[in-house]
């Protein structure tokens, strides 16, 4: 899910860069930083949705 949000942020950054536009104080650099943050969170496993399954298997393996 985070990777999809990062792709949207990068797409907005590209669109703003190509049109030389900005949204108030937000420019394409802000969306690039947001995209990089979301990619980092995705790679760290945030929002993966499989955490509860992993915890159950960890508990079974520990017994």
N, C-alpha and C positions, 0 to 999 in steps of 0.2 A: 504494500500500500504506500509506503514511504517512497518507493522508487517511482511510482506513478505520479505522486505529488511533485517529486523532483523533476520529472520530465515536463510537467506542466509549468513549473517555475522556469526551467531552462527555455521552454518554448516562448513564454512571455518575455524573457530577457532578449531572446533573438528577435522577436517581433518589435520590441521597443528599440533595439539597436538598429534594425533595418529601416525603421520609419523615423529615426532620430526624435522620438517622442519621450515623454515622461509622464508619470501619473503623480502630479503634485511634487512632493519631494522624493518620490520613489523613482529610481531610474533602473537601467538594465543591470547595473552592478549589484544592486540590492537583490534582484531576483537570482543572479548568479550565486551570491553568497547563500541565499535561502536554499537554492538547489543543492549546493555543496553540503550544507547542513543536513538536508533531508537524505542525501546519499550516505553521509556518514552515519546517520541514525539507522538507515536501512542495513548497512553493513554491520552495525553493532547488534542487530537483531531486534530493534525496537519495532513494535507493530507487526511482528511475524504471525501472531495468533496461535502458535503451537506451543506456547509456554506451559499451559496446563497439562498437555499431553506429556511433555518432557518431565514435568514434576512428578506425574504419576509413575512413569517408568523409572525415574530415579528412586522413588520411594520403594518400589518393588525390588529393585536391584540391591537396595541397602539392607533389606531384611535377611 
